[in-house]
């Protein structure tokens, strides 16, 4: 089972992993990805980022992405946490954890989840720089990454 959370407050990676593992001994691989706020975008220095989402829809889309991952790989569990609100350089934005008996499935599923999250989850980023604030457009490169997962 995969846990999906959309929240304003920060998360603790160690606690999230410990909560998934417990006393289990069937897990052979744990893959984690943590996305952080960078202090730059292109040539612009980022002061702050505001992440907005469509409540309810964001969770449903993340759950659908996780469900697809569970159908494609033999996952033993996992977690996806995506934050919203005001974030600053160095802050954690997103956490993806996948568990499997074998590392390959855990790696591939985590990559799949992140690729689809970047293109299909209803989140919007506004970056504030010294020259003003602007909304971040979707990247063609992110959409291209999802092509490798299409059957």
Buried (B, 14 or more C-beta within 10 A) or exposed (E): EBBBBBEEEEBEBEEBBEEBBEEEEEBEBBBBBEBEBEEEBEEBEBEBBBBBBBEEEBBEBBBBBBEBBBEBBEBBBBBBBBBBEEBEBEBBBBBBBBBBEEEEBBBBBBBBBBBBBBBBBBBEBBBBBEEEEEEEEEEEEBEEBBEEBEE
